[in-house]
Amino acid sequence: MTTFLRDTTTVFSRELRPALRNPVGLLFDMGQPLLFLFLFGTLLDGAVGSSWQWFVPGILVMMCLTGPLGAGYGLLVELLGGAFERLLVTPLNRTAMLVGKCMKATLTLLAQAVLIILLALPLGFEPHAVGVPAALAQLMVFAVGLGALSFVLAVKSAPSGTLFYVVSQSVLFPLLLLSGVLLPLESAPGWLRVLGQLNPVTYVVAAQRALYAGDLADPSVLYGGIAVCVVAAVGLHLGNRAMRKGV
């Protein structure tokens, strides 16, 4: 095992251990997505065709935004408490720190996404057998990018942490509302549709819906794939720079 892989595994294990000790916390993190799934999804029944086929992929993207995009909170706590500074003086590879932390956020999202899919099956959700792994893989790439960007924000927010809360909350809801996660943008005013087209999450949501429906050749799948790869590349680049620079 190379030094980089060993360091990545070390950081990943360090990040994952608290979650394994308190698995109930993962369910509490799913409170908002589950609320939207069982209540809001029922209200949409018949309003957008097959509501569950349309709504469940959007909920999975919502989880990606509320989960990995907020993963930097744990790093922020370490920064404010001084634990991260102690980690930086160890011989651990800085890039491995970022990758290990992103892996933990991504694995957590994967477990939660699978649970949401299973819970949605009795409601009428019928995911395509081939589309499911492709959609989850795309979502994991998106989660890596969002998680890395969240860690960058946490580093930039030190030592007060105020910037993290302000930016994360002010960015989250516009991204959700302008992506068509909750309501279709087709009936929105023209200016709102234009803003939606500038939102990368819009293309991810469209790709997820196409994949779960089995439309693997739909152009939205390609556009969504490009969007998640760009977000992942930018996030990892900036995250690696932030980790190497330190606090």
C-alpha positions in Angstrom: 0.0 0.0 0.0 1.4 3.4 -1.0 1.8 6.2 1.4 -1.0 8.2 -0.2 -3.4 5.2 0.0 -2.4 4.5 3.6 -2.9 8.2 4.6 -6.3 8.3 2.7 -7.4 5.2 4.5 -6.3 6.6 7.9 -8.2 9.8 7.4 -11.3 8.0 6.0 -11.3 5.7 9.0 -10.9 8.6 11.4 -13.9 10.4 9.8 -16.1 7.4 9.5 -15.6 6.0 13.0 -17.9 8.6 14.8 -20.7 8.0 12.3 -20.5 4.2 12.9 -20.7 4.8 16.6 -23.9 6.8 16.1 -25.8 5.5 13.1 -29.0 7.1 14.3 -27.4 10.4 13.5 -27.5 9.5 9.8 -31.3 9.0 10.0 -31.7 12.4 11.7 -29.8 14.0 8.8 -32.4 12.5 6.5 -35.3 14.2 8.3 -35.9 17.0 5.8 -35.6 14.7 2.7 -37.9 12.1 4.2 -40.4 14.9 5.1 -40.4 16.1 1.5 -40.6 12.6 0.2 -43.7 11.5 2.1 -45.5 14.8 2.3 -44.6 17.0 -0.6 -44.3 14.0 -3.0 -47.8 13.0 -2.2 -49.1 16.5 -2.9 -47.5 16.3 -6.4 -49.3 13.0 -7.2 -50.7 13.4 -10.7 -49.5 17.0 -11.0 -46.3 16.1 -12.9 -47.2 12.8 -14.5 -45.7 10.0 -12.6 -44.9 12.0 -9.5 -42.6 9.5 -7.8 -40.5 9.0 -11.0 -40.1 12.7 -11.2 -39.7 13.6 -7.5 -37.5 10.9 -6.0 -34.4 11.7 -8.2 -34.8 15.4 -7.1 -34.9 14.4 -3.5 -31.6 12.5 -4.0 -30.0 15.6 -5.4 -31.4 17.6 -2.5 -29.7 15.2 -0.1 -26.4 15.7 -2.0 -26.8 19.5 -1.5 -27.7 19.3 2.2 -25.2 16.6 3.0 -21.8 16.9 1.2 -22.3 20.6 0.8 -22.5 20.9 4.6 -19.7 18.4 5.2 -17.3 21.2 5.9 -19.1 21.8 9.2 -17.1 19.0 10.8 -13.9 20.5 9.5 -15.0 23.9 10.8 -15.5 22.4 14.3 -12.0 20.9 14.2 -10.6 24.3 13.1 -12.3 26.2 15.9 -11.3 23.6 18.5 -7.7 23.3 17.3 -7.9 19.6 16.3 -7.2 20.3 12.7 -4.0 22.2 13.4 -2.7 19.2 15.3 -3.6 17.0 12.3 -1.7 19.3 9.9 1.6 18.8 11.9 1.4 15.0 11.3 3.2 13.5 8.3 -0.2 12.8 6.7 -0.4 13.8 3.0 -2.5 16.9 2.6 -4.3 15.7 -0.5 -5.0 12.4 1.3 -6.7 14.4 4.0 -9.1 15.9 1.4 -9.8 12.7 -0.3 -10.4 10.8 2.9 -12.9 13.4 4.1 -14.6 13.5 0.7 -14.9 9.7 0.7 -16.6 9.7 4.1 -19.2 12.3 2.9 -19.7 10.4 -0.3 -20.2 7.0 1.4 -22.7 8.6 3.9 -24.7 10.0 1.0 -24.6 6.6 -0.8 -26.1 4.8 2.2 -28.8 7.5 2.6 -29.6 7.4 -1.1 -30.0 3.7 -1.2 -32.3 3.9 1.8 -34.4 6.6 0.2 -34.8 4.5 -3.0 -35.9 1.5 -0.9 -38.5 3.6 1.0 -39.8 5.0 -2.2 -40.4 1.7 -3.9 -43.7 1.0 -2.0 -44.9 4.5 -2.9 -44.8 3.7 -6.6 -41.2 4.6 -7.5 -40.0 2.2 -10.3 -36.3 2.8 -11.0 -34.6 1.4 -14.0 -32.2 -1.5 -13.2 -29.4 -0.2 -15.3 -30.1 3.4 -14.6 -29.8 3.1 -10.8 -26.0 2.4 -10.6 -25.3 5.0 -13.3 -27.4 7.6 -11.4 -25.7 6.8 -8.1 -22.3 6.9 -9.6 -23.1 10.4 -11.1 -24.4 11.5 -7.7 -21.2 10.3 -6.0 -19.0 12.4 -8.3 -21.2 15.4 -7.6 -20.9 14.7 -3.9 -17.1 14.7 -4.1 -17.1 18.1 -5.7 -19.6 19.6 -3.3 -17.8 18.1 -0.3 -14.4 19.5 -1.4 -16.0 23.0 -1.9 -17.5 22.8 1.5 -14.1 22.0 3.0 -12.6 25.0 1.2 -15.4 27.2 2.6 -14.7 25.9 6.1 -10.9 26.7 5.8 -11.7 30.2 4.5 -14.2 30.8 7.4 -11.7 30.3 10.1 -11.3 31.5 12.8 -14.8 32.9 13.4 -16.8 30.4 11.2 -19.4 33.0 10.3 -18.6 32.9 6.6 -19.4 29.2 6.4 -23.0 29.6 7.8 -23.7 32.7 5.7 -22.5 31.3 2.4 -23.8 27.8 2.8 -27.3 28.9 3.7 -27.5 31.7 1.1 -26.3 29.3 -1.6 -28.3 26.2 -0.7 -31.9 27.4 -1.2 -31.3 29.3 -4.5 -29.6 26.2 -5.9 -32.6 24.0 -4.9 -35.3 26.4 -6.0 -33.7 27.1 -9.4 -33.0 23.5 -10.2 -36.5 22.2 -10.5 -36.1 19.8 -7.6 -39.4 20.7 -5.9 -41.5 22.1 -8.8 -41.0 22.0 -12.6 -39.4 25.1 -14.1 -41.3 24.6 -17.4 -44.2 26.7 -16.2 -42.0 29.3 -14.5 -41.5 32.9 -15.9 -38.9 33.3 -18.6 -36.4 35.1 -16.4 -36.6 32.3 -13.8 -36.0 29.6 -16.5 -32.9 31.5 -17.7 -31.6 31.5 -14.1 -32.3 27.8 -13.9 -30.3 27.2 -17.0 -27.3 28.9 -15.4 -27.6 26.6 -12.4 -25.4 23.4 -12.8 -27.7 21.5 -10.4 -30.5 21.9 -13.0 -28.6 19.6 -15.3 -27.8 17.1 -12.6 -31.5 16.8 -11.6 -32.5 16.3 -15.3 -29.9 13.7 -15.7 -30.9 11.8 -12.6 -34.5 11.8 -13.7 -33.6 10.4 -17.1 -31.3 7.7 -15.6 -33.9 6.4 -13.1 -36.5 6.4 -15.9 -34.1 4.3 -18.1 -33.6 7.0 -20.7 -29.8 6.4 -20.8 -29.3 7.9 -24.2 -31.1 11.2 -23.3 -28.9 14.3 -23.9 -29.6 15.4 -20.3 -27.5 12.5 -19.1 -24.4 13.8 -20.9 -25.0 17.4 -19.7 -25.5 16.2 -16.2 -22.3 14.1 -16.4 -20.3 17.2 -17.6 -21.8 19.3 -14.8 -20.8 16.9 -12.0 -17.3 16.4 -13.5 -16.7 20.1 -13.7 -17.9 20.6 -10.1 -15.7 17.7 -8.9 -12.7 19.0 -10.8 -13.1 22.5 -9.4 -13.8 21.3 -5.9 -10.8 19.0 -5.7 -8.5 21.6 -7.2 -9.5 24.3 -4.8 -9.7 21.8 -1.9 -6.2 20.5 -2.5 -4.9 24.1 -2.6 -6.6 24.9 0.7 -5.4 21.8 2.4 -1.8 22.3 1.2 -1.8 25.9 2.3 -3.3 25.1 5.7 -4.9 27.6 8.0 
